[in-house]
Amino acid sequence: MAHIHEHKDDLLNRVRRISGQVQAIERALESDADCAKTLHLVAAVRGAVNGLMDQFIDAHAREHVARPGLSDEERAEGLEELLQAIRRYSK
């Protein structure tokens, strides 16, 4: 998908930052860190994943739902894919 490829470096950087944040949670648990510190680390990961999801939702909506020239069938398929992902994410 061209729209993902165009932003591949940015997406990979986001994922790597999230990975580092998850590793910080693991280190906090292993070292019996303060509960509040660990809670803040988990909240930061959630925020980072939400930001990543927002970026994907935006790109998908623009490319597969709102892009001029899509057929009604392509637009409906893109919307259904988007809704499925949102439903899965919101559980």
PyMOL Python script that loads the backbone (N, CA, C, O; Angstrom):
from pymol import cmd

cmd.read_pdbstr("""\
ATOM      1  N   MET A   1       0.833  -1.159   0.000  1.00  0.00           N
ATOM      2  CA  MET A   1       0.000   0.000   0.000  1.00  0.00           C
ATOM      3  C   MET A   1       0.889   1.236   0.000  1.00  0.00           C
ATOM      4  O   MET A   1       1.703   1.438   0.901  1.00  0.00           O
ATOM      5  N   ALA A   2       0.719   2.035  -1.002  1.00  0.00           N
ATOM      6  CA  ALA A   2       1.576   3.190  -1.208  1.00  0.00           C
ATOM      7  C   ALA A   2       1.514   4.173  -0.045  1.00  0.00           C
ATOM      8  O   ALA A   2       2.538   4.740   0.335  1.00  0.00           O
ATOM      9  N   HIS A   3       0.338   4.383   0.522  1.00  0.00           N
ATOM     10  CA  HIS A   3       0.235   5.379   1.588  1.00  0.00           C
ATOM     11  C   HIS A   3       0.971   4.937   2.847  1.00  0.00           C
ATOM     12  O   HIS A   3       1.441   5.783   3.608  1.00  0.00           O
ATOM     13  N   ILE A   4       1.081   3.655   3.081  1.00  0.00           N
ATOM     14  CA  ILE A   4       1.862   3.165   4.222  1.00  0.00           C
ATOM     15  C   ILE A   4       3.348   3.250   3.883  1.00  0.00           C
ATOM     16  O   ILE A   4       4.158   3.653   4.718  1.00  0.00           O
ATOM     17  N   HIS A   5       3.697   2.875   2.671  1.00  0.00           N
ATOM     18  CA  HIS A   5       5.098   2.911   2.248  1.00  0.00           C
ATOM     19  C   HIS A   5       5.667   4.330   2.342  1.00  0.00           C
ATOM     20  O   HIS A   5       6.826   4.520   2.712  1.00  0.00           O
ATOM     21  N   GLU A   6       4.837   5.323   2.002  1.00  0.00           N
ATOM     22  CA  GLU A   6       5.288   6.719   2.049  1.00  0.00           C
ATOM     23  C   GLU A   6       5.678   7.139   3.461  1.00  0.00           C
ATOM     24  O   GLU A   6       6.551   7.990   3.637  1.00  0.00           O
ATOM     25  N   HIS A   7       5.039   6.552   4.462  1.00  0.00           N
ATOM     26  CA  HIS A   7       5.269   6.929   5.861  1.00  0.00           C
ATOM     27  C   HIS A   7       5.941   5.809   6.651  1.00  0.00           C
ATOM     28  O   HIS A   7       5.896   5.791   7.881  1.00  0.00           O
ATOM     29  N   LYS A   8       6.550   4.895   5.947  1.00  0.00           N
ATOM     30  CA  LYS A   8       7.128   3.711   6.578  1.00  0.00           C
ATOM     31  C   LYS A   8       8.136   4.068   7.671  1.00  0.00           C
ATOM     32  O   LYS A   8       8.085   3.500   8.761  1.00  0.00           O
ATOM     33  N   ASP A   9       9.041   4.990   7.396  1.00  0.00           N
ATOM     34  CA  ASP A   9      10.068   5.348   8.381  1.00  0.00           C
ATOM     35  C   ASP A   9       9.440   5.917   9.648  1.00  0.00           C
ATOM     36  O   ASP A   9       9.840   5.560  10.756  1.00  0.00           O
ATOM     37  N   ASP A  10       8.461   6.797   9.487  1.00  0.00           N
ATOM     38  CA  ASP A  10       7.774   7.383  10.635  1.00  0.00           C
ATOM     39  C   ASP A  10       7.045   6.304  11.437  1.00  0.00           C
ATOM     40  O   ASP A  10       7.105   6.291  12.667  1.00  0.00           O
ATOM     41  N   LEU A  11       6.363   5.407  10.741  1.00  0.00           N
ATOM     42  CA  LEU A  11       5.637   4.328  11.416  1.00  0.00           C
ATOM     43  C   LEU A  11       6.596   3.407  12.162  1.00  0.00           C
ATOM     44  O   LEU A  11       6.334   3.024  13.302  1.00  0.00           O
ATOM     45  N   LEU A  12       7.697   3.056  11.523  1.00  0.00           N
ATOM     46  CA  LEU A  12       8.677   2.192  12.182  1.00  0.00           C
ATOM     47  C   LEU A  12       9.273   2.875  13.411  1.00  0.00           C
ATOM     48  O   LEU A  12       9.499   2.222  14.430  1.00  0.00           O
ATOM     49  N   ASN A  13       9.528   4.167  13.326  1.00  0.00           N
ATOM     50  CA  ASN A  13      10.041   4.900  14.489  1.00  0.00           C
ATOM     51  C   ASN A  13       9.038   4.882  15.636  1.00  0.00           C
ATOM     52  O   ASN A  13       9.418   4.703  16.793  1.00  0.00           O
ATOM     53  N   ARG A  14       7.758   5.067  15.318  1.00  0.00           N
ATOM     54  CA  ARG A  14       6.718   5.003  16.353  1.00  0.00           C
ATOM     55  C   ARG A  14       6.689   3.623  17.010  1.00  0.00           C
ATOM     56  O   ARG A  14       6.633   3.508  18.234  1.00  0.00           O
ATOM     57  N   VAL A  15       6.728   2.586  16.185  1.00  0.00           N
ATOM     58  CA  VAL A  15       6.683   1.220  16.711  1.00  0.00           C
ATOM     59  C   VAL A  15       7.911   0.936  17.571  1.00  0.00           C
ATOM     60  O   VAL A  15       7.805   0.273  18.602  1.00  0.00           O
ATOM     61  N   ARG A  16       9.053   1.425  17.163  1.00  0.00           N
ATOM     62  CA  ARG A  16      10.271   1.211  17.951  1.00  0.00           C
ATOM     63  C   ARG A  16      10.206   1.943  19.289  1.00  0.00           C
ATOM     64  O   ARG A  16      10.677   1.433  20.305  1.00  0.00           O
ATOM     65  N   ARG A  17       9.620   3.140  19.285  1.00  0.00           N
ATOM     66  CA  ARG A  17       9.451   3.863  20.557  1.00  0.00           C
ATOM     67  C   ARG A  17       8.501   3.097  21.473  1.00  0.00           C
ATOM     68  O   ARG A  17       8.747   2.980  22.674  1.00  0.00           O
ATOM     69  N   ILE A  18       7.424   2.580  20.907  1.00  0.00           N
ATOM     70  CA  ILE A  18       6.478   1.785  21.701  1.00  0.00           C
ATOM     71  C   ILE A  18       7.169   0.556  22.259  1.00  0.00           C
ATOM     72  O   ILE A  18       6.968   0.202  23.421  1.00  0.00           O
ATOM     73  N   SER A  19       7.979  -0.096  21.445  1.00  0.00           N
ATOM     74  CA  SER A  19       8.730  -1.266  21.903  1.00  0.00           C
ATOM     75  C   SER A  19       9.621  -0.901  23.083  1.00  0.00           C
ATOM     76  O   SER A  19       9.702  -1.649  24.057  1.00  0.00           O
ATOM     77  N   GLY A  20      10.287   0.238  23.000  1.00  0.00           N
ATOM     78  CA  GLY A  20      11.131   0.694  24.095  1.00  0.00           C
ATOM     79  C   GLY A  20      10.323   0.970  25.350  1.00  0.00           C
ATOM     80  O   GLY A  20      10.774   0.686  26.459  1.00  0.00           O
ATOM     81  N   GLN A  21       9.135   1.520  25.178  1.00  0.00           N
ATOM     82  CA  GLN A  21       8.268   1.784  26.323  1.00  0.00           C
ATOM     83  C   GLN A  21       7.808   0.477  26.978  1.00  0.00           C
ATOM     84  O   GLN A  21       7.750   0.380  28.203  1.00  0.00           O
ATOM     85  N   VAL A  22       7.488  -0.510  26.168  1.00  0.00           N
ATOM     86  CA  VAL A  22       7.079  -1.812  26.710  1.00  0.00           C
ATOM     87  C   VAL A  22       8.250  -2.452  27.451  1.00  0.00           C
ATOM     88  O   VAL A  22       8.066  -3.053  28.509  1.00  0.00           O
ATOM     89  N   GLN A  23       9.432  -2.324  26.903  1.00  0.00           N
ATOM     90  CA  GLN A  23      10.618  -2.857  27.596  1.00  0.00           C
ATOM     91  C   GLN A  23      10.830  -2.146  28.933  1.00  0.00           C
ATOM     92  O   GLN A  23      11.273  -2.770  29.896  1.00  0.00           O
ATOM     93  N   ALA A  24      10.522  -0.853  29.005  1.00  0.00           N
ATOM     94  CA  ALA A  24      10.637  -0.120  30.269  1.00  0.00           C
ATOM     95  C   ALA A  24       9.655  -0.662  31.299  1.00  0.00           C
ATOM     96  O   ALA A  24       9.973  -0.723  32.486  1.00  0.00           O
ATOM     97  N   ILE A  25       8.466  -1.055  30.853  1.00  0.00           N
ATOM     98  CA  ILE A  25       7.505  -1.676  31.766  1.00  0.00           C
ATOM     99  C   ILE A  25       8.061  -2.992  32.287  1.00  0.00           C
ATOM    100  O   ILE A  25       7.974  -3.283  33.480  1.00  0.00           O
ATOM    101  N   GLU A  26       8.627  -3.776  31.398  1.00  0.00           N
ATOM    102  CA  GLU A  26       9.212  -5.055  31.802  1.00  0.00           C
ATOM    103  C   GLU A  26      10.321  -4.837  32.831  1.00  0.00           C
ATOM    104  O   GLU A  26      10.384  -5.535  33.843  1.00  0.00           O
ATOM    105  N   ARG A  27      11.185  -3.872  32.566  1.00  0.00           N
ATOM    106  CA  ARG A  27      12.270  -3.589  33.520  1.00  0.00           C
ATOM    107  C   ARG A  27      11.708  -3.121  34.866  1.00  0.00           C
ATOM    108  O   ARG A  27      12.221  -3.496  35.920  1.00  0.00           O
ATOM    109  N   ALA A  28      10.669  -2.315  34.825  1.00  0.00           N
ATOM    110  CA  ALA A  28      10.056  -1.827  36.065  1.00  0.00           C
ATOM    111  C   ALA A  28       9.482  -2.992  36.870  1.00  0.00           C
ATOM    112  O   ALA A  28       9.620  -3.034  38.092  1.00  0.00           O
ATOM    113  N   LEU A  29       8.849  -3.920  36.195  1.00  0.00           N
ATOM    114  CA  LEU A  29       8.290  -5.081  36.890  1.00  0.00           C
ATOM    115  C   LEU A  29       9.392  -5.966  37.463  1.00  0.00           C
ATOM    116  O   LEU A  29       9.295  -6.451  38.591  1.00  0.00           O
ATOM    117  N   GLU A  30      10.429  -6.165  36.675  1.00  0.00           N
ATOM    118  CA  GLU A  30      11.533  -7.020  37.135  1.00  0.00           C
ATOM    119  C   GLU A  30      12.256  -6.411  38.336  1.00  0.00           C
ATOM    120  O   GLU A  30      12.757  -7.136  39.196  1.00  0.00           O
ATOM    121  N   SER A  31      12.308  -5.092  38.395  1.00  0.00           N
ATOM    122  CA  SER A  31      13.043  -4.439  39.475  1.00  0.00           C
ATOM    123  C   SER A  31      12.135  -4.019  40.634  1.00  0.00           C
ATOM    124  O   SER A  31      12.552  -3.284  41.529  1.00  0.00           O
ATOM    125  N   ASP A  32      10.892  -4.495  40.602  1.00  0.00           N
ATOM    126  CA  ASP A  32       9.927  -4.145  41.653  1.00  0.00           C
ATOM    127  C   ASP A  32       9.801  -2.629  41.831  1.00  0.00           C
ATOM    128  O   ASP A  32       9.783  -2.125  42.954  1.00  0.00           O
ATOM    129  N   ALA A  33       9.715  -1.923  40.727  1.00  0.00           N
ATOM    130  CA  ALA A  33       9.586  -0.465  40.755  1.00  0.00           C
ATOM    131  C   ALA A  33       8.276  -0.063  41.419  1.00  0.00           C
ATOM    132  O   ALA A  33       7.345  -0.858  41.552  1.00  0.00           O
ATOM    133  N   ASP A  34       8.241   1.171  41.820  1.00  0.00           N
ATOM    134  CA  ASP A  34       7.055   1.744  42.439  1.00  0.00           C
ATOM    135  C   ASP A  34       5.831   1.560  41.531  1.00  0.00           C
ATOM    136  O   ASP A  34       5.915   1.701  40.311  1.00  0.00           O
ATOM    137  N   CYS A  35       4.705   1.244  42.155  1.00  0.00           N
ATOM    138  CA  CYS A  35       3.465   1.011  41.413  1.00  0.00           C
ATOM    139  C   CYS A  35       3.072   2.221  40.571  1.00  0.00           C
ATOM    140  O   CYS A  35       2.674   2.063  39.417  1.00  0.00           O
ATOM    141  N   ALA A  36       3.176   3.415  41.124  1.00  0.00           N
ATOM    142  CA  ALA A  36       2.789   4.623  40.394  1.00  0.00           C
ATOM    143  C   ALA A  36       3.661   4.823  39.152  1.00  0.00           C
ATOM    144  O   ALA A  36       3.163   5.206  38.093  1.00  0.00           O
ATOM    145  N   LYS A  37       4.961   4.563  39.287  1.00  0.00           N
ATOM    146  CA  LYS A  37       5.868   4.701  38.142  1.00  0.00           C
ATOM    147  C   LYS A  37       5.465   3.715  37.045  1.00  0.00           C
ATOM    148  O   LYS A  37       5.416   4.075  35.869  1.00  0.00           O
ATOM    149  N   THR A  38       5.182   2.487  37.430  1.00  0.00           N
ATOM    150  CA  THR A  38       4.797   1.466  36.452  1.00  0.00           C
ATOM    151  C   THR A  38       3.466   1.830  35.800  1.00  0.00           C
ATOM    152  O   THR A  38       3.287   1.643  34.597  1.00  0.00           O
ATOM    153  N   LEU A  39       2.545   2.342  36.587  1.00  0.00           N
ATOM    154  CA  LEU A  39       1.251   2.775  36.057  1.00  0.00           C
ATOM    155  C   LEU A  39       1.429   3.863  35.000  1.00  0.00           C
ATOM    156  O   LEU A  39       0.759   3.838  33.968  1.00  0.00           O
ATOM    157  N   HIS A  40       2.313   4.800  35.247  1.00  0.00           N
ATOM    158  CA  HIS A  40       2.582   5.866  34.281  1.00  0.00           C
ATOM    159  C   HIS A  40       3.218   5.311  33.004  1.00  0.00           C
ATOM    160  O   HIS A  40       2.931   5.782  31.903  1.00  0.00           O
ATOM    161  N   LEU A  41       4.074   4.318  33.161  1.00  0.00           N
ATOM    162  CA  LEU A  41       4.684   3.692  31.982  1.00  0.00           C
ATOM    163  C   LEU A  41       3.627   3.009  31.121  1.00  0.00           C
ATOM    164  O   LEU A  41       3.645   3.119  29.895  1.00  0.00           O
ATOM    165  N   VAL A  42       2.706   2.304  31.777  1.00  0.00           N
ATOM    166  CA  VAL A  42       1.632   1.622  31.039  1.00  0.00           C
ATOM    167  C   VAL A  42       0.738   2.650  30.344  1.00  0.00           C
ATOM    168  O   VAL A  42       0.342   2.452  29.195  1.00  0.00           O
ATOM    169  N   ALA A  43       0.423   3.736  31.030  1.00  0.00           N
ATOM    170  CA  ALA A  43      -0.398   4.786  30.427  1.00  0.00           C
ATOM    171  C   ALA A  43       0.303   5.394  29.212  1.00  0.00           C
ATOM    172  O   ALA A  43      -0.347   5.714  28.217  1.00  0.00           O
ATOM    173  N   ALA A  44       1.622   5.552  29.291  1.00  0.00           N
ATOM    174  CA  ALA A  44       2.372   6.100  28.161  1.00  0.00           C
ATOM    175  C   ALA A  44       2.312   5.171  26.952  1.00  0.00           C
ATOM    176  O   ALA A  44       2.197   5.625  25.814  1.00  0.00           O
ATOM    177  N   VAL A  45       2.389   3.871  27.208  1.00  0.00           N
ATOM    178  CA  VAL A  45       2.300   2.906  26.105  1.00  0.00           C
ATOM    179  C   VAL A  45       0.920   2.983  25.460  1.00  0.00           C
ATOM    180  O   VAL A  45       0.789   2.984  24.236  1.00  0.00           O
ATOM    181  N   ARG A  46      -0.096   3.046  26.297  1.00  0.00           N
ATOM    182  CA  ARG A  46      -1.451   3.134  25.752  1.00  0.00           C
ATOM    183  C   ARG A  46      -1.604   4.379  24.882  1.00  0.00           C
ATOM    184  O   ARG A  46      -2.177   4.315  23.795  1.00  0.00           O
ATOM    185  N   GLY A  47      -1.096   5.501  25.358  1.00  0.00           N
ATOM    186  CA  GLY A  47      -1.160   6.728  24.564  1.00  0.00           C
ATOM    187  C   GLY A  47      -0.410   6.602  23.249  1.00  0.00           C
ATOM    188  O   GLY A  47      -0.875   7.077  22.213  1.00  0.00           O
ATOM    189  N   ALA A  48       0.746   5.964  23.295  1.00  0.00           N
ATOM    190  CA  ALA A  48       1.546   5.790  22.082  1.00  0.00           C
ATOM    191  C   ALA A  48       0.846   4.874  21.078  1.00  0.00           C
ATOM    192  O   ALA A  48       0.869   5.137  19.876  1.00  0.00           O
ATOM    193  N   VAL A  49       0.234   3.813  21.561  1.00  0.00           N
ATOM    194  CA  VAL A  49      -0.500   2.904  20.674  1.00  0.00           C
ATOM    195  C   VAL A  49      -1.725   3.614  20.103  1.00  0.00           C
ATOM    196  O   VAL A  49      -2.056   3.438  18.930  1.00  0.00           O
ATOM    197  N   ASN A  50      -2.394   4.410  20.925  1.00  0.00           N
ATOM    198  CA  ASN A  50      -3.531   5.178  20.416  1.00  0.00           C
ATOM    199  C   ASN A  50      -3.093   6.129  19.307  1.00  0.00           C
ATOM    200  O   ASN A  50      -3.794   6.275  18.306  1.00  0.00           O
ATOM    201  N   GLY A  51      -1.949   6.770  19.475  1.00  0.00           N
ATOM    202  CA  GLY A  51      -1.436   7.658  18.436  1.00  0.00           C
ATOM    203  C   GLY A  51      -1.127   6.915  17.153  1.00  0.00           C
ATOM    204  O   GLY A  51      -1.411   7.407  16.062  1.00  0.00           O
ATOM    205  N   LEU A  52      -0.546   5.732  17.278  1.00  0.00           N
ATOM    206  CA  LEU A  52      -0.256   4.906  16.109  1.00  0.00           C
ATOM    207  C   LEU A  52      -1.547   4.494  15.409  1.00  0.00           C
ATOM    208  O   LEU A  52      -1.648   4.543  14.183  1.00  0.00           O
ATOM    209  N   MET A  53      -2.534   4.086  16.210  1.00  0.00           N
ATOM    210  CA  MET A  53      -3.824   3.687  15.641  1.00  0.00           C
ATOM    211  C   MET A  53      -4.476   4.872  14.928  1.00  0.00           C
ATOM    212  O   MET A  53      -5.035   4.709  13.844  1.00  0.00           O
ATOM    213  N   ASP A  54      -4.409   6.054  15.525  1.00  0.00           N
ATOM    214  CA  ASP A  54      -4.964   7.250  14.876  1.00  0.00           C
ATOM    215  C   ASP A  54      -4.320   7.493  13.521  1.00  0.00           C
ATOM    216  O   ASP A  54      -5.000   7.837  12.555  1.00  0.00           O
ATOM    217  N   GLN A  55      -3.016   7.313  13.453  1.00  0.00           N
ATOM    218  CA  GLN A  55      -2.307   7.533  12.194  1.00  0.00           C
ATOM    219  C   GLN A  55      -2.765   6.529  11.136  1.00  0.00           C
ATOM    220  O   GLN A  55      -2.957   6.894   9.976  1.00  0.00           O
ATOM    221  N   PHE A  56      -2.939   5.276  11.530  1.00  0.00           N
ATOM    222  CA  PHE A  56      -3.411   4.266  10.577  1.00  0.00           C
ATOM    223  C   PHE A  56      -4.854   4.516  10.155  1.00  0.00           C
ATOM    224  O   PHE A  56      -5.191   4.377   8.979  1.00  0.00           O
ATOM    225  N   ILE A  57      -5.697   4.881  11.101  1.00  0.00           N
ATOM    226  CA  ILE A  57      -7.100   5.161  10.775  1.00  0.00           C
ATOM    227  C   ILE A  57      -7.179   6.315   9.785  1.00  0.00           C
ATOM    228  O   ILE A  57      -7.899   6.239   8.790  1.00  0.00           O
ATOM    229  N   ASP A  58      -6.448   7.369  10.056  1.00  0.00           N
ATOM    230  CA  ASP A  58      -6.448   8.528   9.175  1.00  0.00           C
ATOM    231  C   ASP A  58      -5.994   8.163   7.764  1.00  0.00           C
ATOM    232  O   ASP A  58      -6.642   8.516   6.779  1.00  0.00           O
ATOM    233  N   ALA A  59      -4.878   7.456   7.685  1.00  0.00           N
ATOM    234  CA  ALA A  59      -4.337   7.081   6.365  1.00  0.00           C
ATOM    235  C   ALA A  59      -5.299   6.164   5.617  1.00  0.00           C
ATOM    236  O   ALA A  59      -5.512   6.330   4.416  1.00  0.00           O
ATOM    237  N   HIS A  60      -5.881   5.195   6.326  1.00  0.00           N
ATOM    238  CA  HIS A  60      -6.804   4.258   5.674  1.00  0.00           C
ATOM    239  C   HIS A  60      -8.053   4.996   5.194  1.00  0.00           C
ATOM    240  O   HIS A  60      -8.504   4.790   4.067  1.00  0.00           O
ATOM    241  N   ALA A  61      -8.608   5.852   6.043  1.00  0.00           N
ATOM    242  CA  ALA A  61      -9.819   6.582   5.655  1.00  0.00           C
ATOM    243  C   ALA A  61      -9.569   7.457   4.431  1.00  0.00           C
ATOM    244  O   ALA A  61     -10.390   7.502   3.515  1.00  0.00           O
ATOM    245  N   ARG A  62      -8.448   8.141   4.420  1.00  0.00           N
ATOM    246  CA  ARG A  62      -8.150   9.022   3.290  1.00  0.00           C
ATOM    247  C   ARG A  62      -7.903   8.244   1.997  1.00  0.00           C
ATOM    248  O   ARG A  62      -8.306   8.681   0.918  1.00  0.00           O
ATOM    249  N   GLU A  63      -7.247   7.103   2.109  1.00  0.00           N
ATOM    250  CA  GLU A  63      -6.873   6.341   0.912  1.00  0.00           C
ATOM    251  C   GLU A  63      -7.975   5.402   0.428  1.00  0.00           C
ATOM    252  O   GLU A  63      -8.158   5.243  -0.779  1.00  0.00           O
ATOM    253  N   HIS A  64      -8.706   4.780   1.344  1.00  0.00           N
ATOM    254  CA  HIS A  64      -9.634   3.714   0.959  1.00  0.00           C
ATOM    255  C   HIS A  64     -11.106   4.061   1.141  1.00  0.00           C
ATOM    256  O   HIS A  64     -11.980   3.258   0.812  1.00  0.00           O
ATOM    257  N   VAL A  65     -11.386   5.257   1.663  1.00  0.00           N
ATOM    258  CA  VAL A  65     -12.781   5.659   1.832  1.00  0.00           C
ATOM    259  C   VAL A  65     -13.045   7.008   1.153  1.00  0.00           C
ATOM    260  O   VAL A  65     -14.036   7.154   0.438  1.00  0.00           O
ATOM    261  N   ALA A  66     -12.179   7.978   1.367  1.00  0.00           N
ATOM    262  CA  ALA A  66     -12.449   9.343   0.911  1.00  0.00           C
ATOM    263  C   ALA A  66     -11.737   9.741  -0.376  1.00  0.00           C
ATOM    264  O   ALA A  66     -12.019  10.805  -0.928  1.00  0.00           O
ATOM    265  N   ARG A  67     -10.835   8.922  -0.855  1.00  0.00           N
ATOM    266  CA  ARG A  67     -10.063   9.309  -2.050  1.00  0.00           C
ATOM    267  C   ARG A  67     -10.975   9.425  -3.264  1.00  0.00           C
ATOM    268  O   ARG A  67     -11.752   8.513  -3.547  1.00  0.00           O
ATOM    269  N   PRO A  68     -10.886  10.531  -3.976  1.00  0.00           N
ATOM    270  CA  PRO A  68     -11.670  10.682  -5.199  1.00  0.00           C
ATOM    271  C   PRO A  68     -11.315   9.584  -6.205  1.00  0.00           C
ATOM    272  O   PRO A  68     -10.166   9.151  -6.293  1.00  0.00           O
ATOM    273  N   GLY A  69     -12.300   9.155  -6.942  1.00  0.00           N
ATOM    274  CA  GLY A  69     -12.066   8.156  -7.980  1.00  0.00           C
ATOM    275  C   GLY A  69     -12.341   6.731  -7.555  1.00  0.00           C
ATOM    276  O   GLY A  69     -12.329   5.829  -8.392  1.00  0.00           O
ATOM    277  N   LEU A  70     -12.589   6.504  -6.278  1.00  0.00           N
ATOM    278  CA  LEU A  70     -12.917   5.144  -5.838  1.00  0.00           C
ATOM    279  C   LEU A  70     -14.326   4.790  -6.289  1.00  0.00           C
ATOM    280  O   LEU A  70     -15.216   5.640  -6.320  1.00  0.00           O
ATOM    281  N   SER A  71     -14.511   3.544  -6.631  1.00  0.00           N
ATOM    282  CA  SER A  71     -15.866   3.097  -6.957  1.00  0.00           C
ATOM    283  C   SER A  71     -16.652   2.956  -5.653  1.00  0.00           C
ATOM    284  O   SER A  71     -16.073   2.930  -4.567  1.00  0.00           O
ATOM    285  N   ASP A  72     -17.961   2.867  -5.774  1.00  0.00           N
ATOM    286  CA  ASP A  72     -18.797   2.671  -4.587  1.00  0.00           C
ATOM    287  C   ASP A  72     -18.412   1.381  -3.872  1.00  0.00           C
ATOM    288  O   ASP A  72     -18.417   1.319  -2.642  1.00  0.00           O
ATOM    289  N   GLU A  73     -18.078   0.353  -4.647  1.00  0.00           N
ATOM    290  CA  GLU A  73     -17.681  -0.939  -4.062  1.00  0.00           C
ATOM    291  C   GLU A  73     -16.357  -0.813  -3.301  1.00  0.00           C
ATOM    292  O   GLU A  73     -16.228  -1.324  -2.188  1.00  0.00           O
ATOM    293  N   GLU A  74     -15.387  -0.141  -3.896  1.00  0.00           N
ATOM    294  CA  GLU A  74     -14.097   0.060  -3.224  1.00  0.00           C
ATOM    295  C   GLU A  74     -14.265   0.888  -1.947  1.00  0.00           C
ATOM    296  O   GLU A  74     -13.653   0.595  -0.920  1.00  0.00           O
ATOM    297  N   ARG A  75     -15.090   1.910  -2.025  1.00  0.00           N
ATOM    298  CA  ARG A  75     -15.336   2.774  -0.874  1.00  0.00           C
ATOM    299  C   ARG A  75     -16.014   1.982   0.245  1.00  0.00           C
ATOM    300  O   ARG A  75     -15.640   2.113   1.411  1.00  0.00           O
ATOM    301  N   ALA A  76     -17.009   1.161  -0.103  1.00  0.00           N
ATOM    302  CA  ALA A  76     -17.715   0.345   0.890  1.00  0.00           C
ATOM    303  C   ALA A  76     -16.766  -0.668   1.527  1.00  0.00           C
ATOM    304  O   ALA A  76     -16.828  -0.899   2.734  1.00  0.00           O
ATOM    305  N   GLU A  77     -15.893  -1.271   0.729  1.00  0.00           N
ATOM    306  CA  GLU A  77     -14.920  -2.235   1.249  1.00  0.00           C
ATOM    307  C   GLU A  77     -13.937  -1.545   2.203  1.00  0.00           C
ATOM    308  O   GLU A  77     -13.629  -2.074   3.272  1.00  0.00           O
ATOM    309  N   GLY A  78     -13.453  -0.375   1.815  1.00  0.00           N
ATOM    310  CA  GLY A  78     -12.537   0.368   2.665  1.00  0.00           C
ATOM    311  C   GLY A  78     -13.185   0.760   3.977  1.00  0.00           C
ATOM    312  O   GLY A  78     -12.550   0.693   5.030  1.00  0.00           O
ATOM    313  N   LEU A  79     -14.437   1.167   3.924  1.00  0.00           N
ATOM    314  CA  LEU A  79     -15.158   1.529   5.136  1.00  0.00           C
ATOM    315  C   LEU A  79     -15.348   0.322   6.039  1.00  0.00           C
ATOM    316  O   LEU A  79     -15.155   0.421   7.251  1.00  0.00           O
ATOM    317  N   GLU A  80     -15.720  -0.808   5.471  1.00  0.00           N
ATOM    318  CA  GLU A  80     -15.919  -2.016   6.277  1.00  0.00           C
ATOM    319  C   GLU A  80     -14.616  -2.455   6.941  1.00  0.00           C
ATOM    320  O   GLU A  80     -14.623  -2.854   8.105  1.00  0.00           O
ATOM    321  N   GLU A  81     -13.512  -2.386   6.225  1.00  0.00           N
ATOM    322  CA  GLU A  81     -12.214  -2.715   6.824  1.00  0.00           C
ATOM    323  C   GLU A  81     -11.910  -1.794   8.000  1.00  0.00           C
ATOM    324  O   GLU A  81     -11.437  -2.237   9.046  1.00  0.00           O
ATOM    325  N   LEU A  82     -12.187  -0.520   7.814  1.00  0.00           N
ATOM    326  CA  LEU A  82     -11.944   0.463   8.858  1.00  0.00           C
ATOM    327  C   LEU A  82     -12.821   0.199  10.081  1.00  0.00           C
ATOM    328  O   LEU A  82     -12.339   0.229  11.213  1.00  0.00           O
ATOM    329  N   LEU A  83     -14.090  -0.056   9.854  1.00  0.00           N
ATOM    330  CA  LEU A  83     -15.001  -0.320  10.966  1.00  0.00           C
ATOM    331  C   LEU A  83     -14.620  -1.596  11.722  1.00  0.00           C
ATOM    332  O   LEU A  83     -14.708  -1.634  12.949  1.00  0.00           O
ATOM    333  N   GLN A  84     -14.205  -2.624  11.012  1.00  0.00           N
ATOM    334  CA  GLN A  84     -13.776  -3.854  11.665  1.00  0.00           C
ATOM    335  C   GLN A  84     -12.570  -3.594  12.574  1.00  0.00           C
ATOM    336  O   GLN A  84     -12.511  -4.091  13.699  1.00  0.00           O
ATOM    337  N   ALA A  85     -11.623  -2.819  12.078  1.00  0.00           N
ATOM    338  CA  ALA A  85     -10.427  -2.514  12.874  1.00  0.00           C
ATOM    339  C   ALA A  85     -10.799  -1.704  14.115  1.00  0.00           C
ATOM    340  O   ALA A  85     -10.283  -1.955  15.204  1.00  0.00           O
ATOM    341  N   ILE A  86     -11.692  -0.737  13.946  1.00  0.00           N
ATOM    342  CA  ILE A  86     -12.110   0.093  15.084  1.00  0.00           C
ATOM    343  C   ILE A  86     -12.850  -0.753  16.120  1.00  0.00           C
ATOM    344  O   ILE A  86     -12.627  -0.607  17.322  1.00  0.00           O
ATOM    345  N   ARG A  87     -13.725  -1.633  15.652  1.00  0.00           N
ATOM    346  CA  ARG A  87     -14.450  -2.515  16.583  1.00  0.00           C
ATOM    347  C   ARG A  87     -13.474  -3.390  17.364  1.00  0.00           C
ATOM    348  O   ARG A  87     -13.594  -3.531  18.580  1.00  0.00           O
ATOM    349  N   ARG A  88     -12.528  -3.963  16.673  1.00  0.00           N
ATOM    350  CA  ARG A  88     -11.535  -4.830  17.306  1.00  0.00           C
ATOM    351  C   ARG A  88     -10.694  -4.047  18.316  1.00  0.00           C
ATOM    352  O   ARG A  88     -10.379  -4.544  19.398  1.00  0.00           O
ATOM    353  N   TYR A  89     -10.343  -2.840  17.952  1.00  0.00           N
ATOM    354  CA  TYR A  89      -9.492  -2.012  18.813  1.00  0.00           C
ATOM    355  C   TYR A  89     -10.249  -1.549  20.065  1.00  0.00           C
ATOM    356  O   TYR A  89      -9.665  -1.418  21.140  1.00  0.00           O
ATOM    357  N   SER A  90     -11.528  -1.309  19.912  1.00  0.00           N
ATOM    358  CA  SER A  90     -12.287  -0.747  21.033  1.00  0.00           C
ATOM    359  C   SER A  90     -12.745  -1.776  22.055  1.00  0.00           C
ATOM    360  O   SER A  90     -13.347  -1.413  23.065  1.00  0.00           O
ATOM    361  N   LYS A  91     -12.475  -3.040  21.813  1.00  0.00           N
ATOM    362  CA  LYS A  91     -12.882  -4.086  22.780  1.00  0.00           C
ATOM    363  C   LYS A  91     -11.977  -4.098  23.968  1.00  0.00           C
ATOM    364  O   LYS A  91     -12.164  -4.905  24.879  1.00  0.00           O
TER     365      LYS A  91
END
""", "prot")
cmd.dss("prot")
cmd.show_as("cartoon", "prot")
cmd.util.cbc("prot")
cmd.orient("prot")
